[in-house]
Amino acid sequence: MGLGGLLAAILLWSLTGYSSAETLTAVFPQEPRNLDPHQIRDPAAWPVLMTCYGRLTGFKGATTQIEPALALTWRVSDDGRMYTFVLKEGMTFSDGLPVDAQAVRWSFDRLMSPGFLGRELLPPLVGLQILSPHAVRFILNQPWPDFPLALADPAASVVGPGYRDRPPDYLKTHTLGSGLYVVEEWSAGRRMVIRSRSDLATLPRIDRLEALFDPDTYRAMNLVRSGEIHLVTGLESEDFRLWKLEPKAGALSTVTYRSRLLVYNTSRPWIKDAHARRAIAAAIDTKDLRERVKKGDAAPAEAPLPLGSIPQDPLTPVYDPTRARMERTEAGDPLRPLVLVYDESRPGQADEAVFIQESLKEYDLEVNLANVPGWNPNQDRTGAWDLALMDWAPTNANPADVLGGLIAYAPPARINPARFHSEEALRLLAAAQGMTDTRRRAGLYYQVVEILGRDAPYLFLYREKWRAAYSPRIKGLALHPLYPQVLPLDRMELGPAPAYTAPGPPTSPEPQPGPPPAPDPVAPSEPGSTTGPDKATDPEAPAAPDPALETPPALIPGTPPPSGVKGSPSEPAANLPAALPVLPPKPPSAGVSP
């Protein structure tokens, strides 16, 4: 969306009558391609899917610890092949139909049908049984202890049975879930309106989300600053650094599970030797890369799995020039320049490619850089590359799914971008998937991680951050490291707009005899003052949860809402001071600093 389109969308927002105190207006960098949770994996759609749909399980806070969601509880059979879920009663879908065992069965029957994501997400699932109106049993063809983890994936969203009475493509542009919100309007290329369900007994403080789409986050930052919108998410690091210079700016930076990898093509001569891969890994100072290229705006990539899923040692080797030369000697000479593929359109990859090229030059390794726009390992069939930069973002916290994407061939969703083959790792992974003993299963996953560290098919350069700039009116904003695109609308609220009084007509003071008084000295900015940044809090730290929001009220769908106004009355965003200066022109990227 260009500047004209974005401003037109904002004007439309201001004229629709939706700009009440409960309307949150946000700019997202990407627009969803499809809203059907069973049909496509699209991170741009997650803010909608995770808000409008419910799942049987979910994550506890910002962790990967699983807990019941639509389910009240569950139990597993002694042989680990049957999971029985008891559903919460009184839940309904947005069309009023009940969330019961039959609805869950219809939803999973659809998910497991050809052309949908079920076989990729839940490969051991072979059947479902309805035990009672609120109890359903899942039948697996093998033990799978991580099954409840997989059910928290956005693709496992429970779709209401009313989809059967809608047109075939209805769910691509509409929602039919049991979440607190429903898509009210979607004008492709302009905006999307998500509103809270009117049938809820207790209503969330944010009544509507007005979602605008624009990849130019710097332009959207200006609109946050002027009060025309409340929030922009997905900022690039350079834009975020500028935003943090703003006094009283709301800034949030969350370390995610998305990692930047250097992938080794293990099918290529010389690179197929583990000594060569270890030499390259020891020759690249990832800490220096984070500081010089990323300007410190990245986190160490400790391990391939989400932290807390299993105990893991750091996977990224320590920068060690001595070891790099030793491994380089063992590997011999590559006899040709190495080819490093990168995508200039992805933030930072061009500078990172130059950094790696310069690092390896010190070890007599010549690297040719190849910019391939839109390069995707899943679609590459030539294999005419030795090294490649790529992003790795797990879509769930299931260790088998994350590790399987790195070492196992499972087309079309994952094709093992390094072409890495390890019978030992595959055997351990298969054994872990069927292991019911929690400690022993974690031990098997740990051994797989050790193999990845020893054989080095990948170098984890860093973990990326997801950044948001927002109005200080917003309270309760916190992002999940697995799904940072998702706004916790049920925990957020808008505070009152700052009071603004228009200046009166200027007055001329009466002339006084004698010399003019000396000007008062300019006092330095104090923490919490309106003339300088508030240093009492860390601008990157997640917002402290409001005690009143720590335990959200129970929602009882199907009952009429209480009378009265939703939420607390406050002024709309447009009432913020209009005289704020705009940000200066965006400076050009400085590239790799010396």
ABEGO torsion letter per residue (X at the ends): XBAAAAAAAAAAAAAAGABBAABBBBBBABBBABABAAABBBAAAAAAAAAABBBABBBBEABABBBBBABABBBBBAAGABBBBBBBBGBBBAAGBBBBAAAAAAAAAAAABBGBAAAAABAABABBBBABAABBBBBBABBBAAAAAAAABAAABBBBAAAAABBAAAAAABBBBABABBBABBBBGABBBBBBBAABABBBABABBBBBBBABAAAAAAAAAAGABABBBGBBAAAAAAAAABBGBBBBBBBBABBBBBBBBAABBGAABAAAAAAAAAABBAAAAAAAAAGGBBBBBABABBBGABBBBBABBBBBAAAAAAAAAAAEBAGBBBBBBBBAABBGAAAAAAAAAAAAAAAGBBBBBBBBBGBBAAABAAGBBABBBBBBBBABABAAAAAAAAABBBOAABAGAAGBBBAAAAAAAAAAAABABAAAAAAAAAAAAAAAAAAGABBBABBBBBBBBBBAABBGBBBBAABAABBBAAABBBBBBBBBBBBBBBBBBBBBBEBBBBBBBBBBBBBGBAABBBAABBAABBBBBBAAAABBBBBBBGBBBBBEBBEBBBBBAAABBAABBBBBBBBBBAEBBX
